[in-house]
Amino acid sequence: MIRINEISLPLDYDDETLKRAAAKKLGIGVQHIVSASLYKRSIDARKKQQIMFKAAVDVAVDRDEKSAASKCRSAAVVDEYKYELPVAALILAYSGQRPIVIERGRDVDSRTRDVERFQTLGILDTSSNVQFGEGGAGTFSDGKLNTGTKDARIRKVLTEFAENGAPKEILYLAKPHIGTDMLKTTVRNIRKKIISLGGEVMFETKLTSLKASDGRLTGAVFEKSGEKFSLDTNDLVLAVGHSARDTFDMLKSEGIHMEQKPFAMGVRIEHLQSMINKSQYGSFCESPYLTAADYKLAVHTSGGRGVYTFCMCPGGTVVAAASEEGRLVTNGMSEFARDKTNANSALLVGISTDDFGSTDVLAGVALQRSLEEKAFALGGGNYHAPVQRVCDLLAGQKSAALGSVIPSYRPGYTLASLDECLPQFMTDSMREGLIMMDKRLSGFAYGDAVLTAVESRSSSPVRISRDESMQSVSMRGLYPCGEGAGYAGGIMSAAVDGIKAAEKIIESTKL
């Protein structure tokens, strides 16, 4: 096929518009275009008076492709991407490996009920929550699939999602997302596919120790319903997530080499979505062809510390994401429609290993816990979150009332001064960062915007050391991967990392 880049499309384009635009780029009559389909599409909002879509379009023509493409600088003949292995657990299942997936939490349907109970009644289940359970922390998120990773395996991940219930548009949108409502169906279908291919999935089963001989993994011990059992295996993919703190403790006690890793912490910031739309789209802000606007901001303060937004959730909510009793954590979530009143994102401050205050490999976890405990106490000790208006943070005073933005966090919130639960270097950095970001996105430092503490789980403060074979430097056969192991930063990069681990295992079985 011919892929044509840099095609501008009006917001109300249709299939015929695609064909005409492709024909014009190639300099041929539209009757010679056999088919045209989107490969990528993004919003071009650089000119607020003329917002358009910018697209890459795949076309088939009724003539020699190379000759047709040669007449357009932005066109090239491409082959359709195909995953080459005998097609992560799904990749292993495709290759006939019959993987056993061990999940400490519950299946996605049971987990959804547990999360709703926590958000409604404040009753936390430490084994089934926003962090733990089928699909991991990504299940209760915006389901963003955009990534800075350029790995070709991304196409495989997107295809699997689309084949298992995700909207087909993720295959061409520049910033695809699934939404937590559709993610639940998608992860359930992926589990069913793994099982249909000979795999097995065990829920409410926790890894408690490893078995090894001469530096080589020989098995693992698990606990289910209070009973321990072991499984013999020479290959274990350790995709534990960034909140598996007890697993980090176990790995440390087992002598598995880990290292401190810089990360970031902060708060969730909420604005009215209508204000973000107005800032990003101008007079087009109410166009039915445009989705809820997003943003991505990053600055460096005068002291050199980075402040940035992360995991922006258009038309979403701030969710209770605690996984340990007596500690309060926030995260962001959107459903596919992104149609809630508020927009939210993490407003994070860079945390270096020098901030940990200790050389212990788990000192970053201890720092996270200390802030989560302070936020829990400041909120009232009942999982209500401390919140503060932006204008009050900037003025250094406790919030006495809310304005136009009402916090979406459940089970509740408490007006507070975030200086009482966050270290001064963080609140000072946020104050400076807000003013700087407002110059890039008008209204970002709007006084009525709401800050909810604490966002402490943006990434793992630990890296489980591995070599080029993706195996632990301490134990052959142990494959640390994904966010918790310190090698990914979102759904897509974690999925790609999992595929790479699966590939290494498949390669080793052929030797």
Secondary structure, 3 states (H helix, E strand, C coil): CEEEEEEEECCCCCHHHHHHHHHHHHCCCHHHEEEEEEEEEEEECCCCCCCEEEEEEEEEECCCHHHHHCCCCCEEECCCCCCCCCCCHHHHHHCCCCCEEECCCCCHHHHHHHHHHHHHHCCCCCCCCCCCCCCHHHHHCCCECCCCCCCCHHHHHHHHHHHCCCCHHHHCECCCECCHHHHHHHHHHHHHHHHHCCCEEECCCEEEEEEEECCEEEEEEEEECCEEEEEECCCEEECCCCCCHHHHHHHHHCCCCEEECCEEEEEEEEEEHHHHHHHHHHHHCCCCCCCCCCCCCEEECCCCCEEEEEEEECCCEEEECCCCCCCCCEEEECCCCCCCCEEEEEEEEEECHHHHCCCCCCHHHHHHHHHHHHHHHHHCCCCCEEEEEHHHHHHCCCCCCCCCCCCCCCCCEEECCHHHCCCHHHHHHHHHHHHHHHCCCCCCCCCCCEEEEEECCCCCCEEECECCCCCECCCECEEECCCCCCCCCCHHHHHHHHHHHHHHHHHHHHC
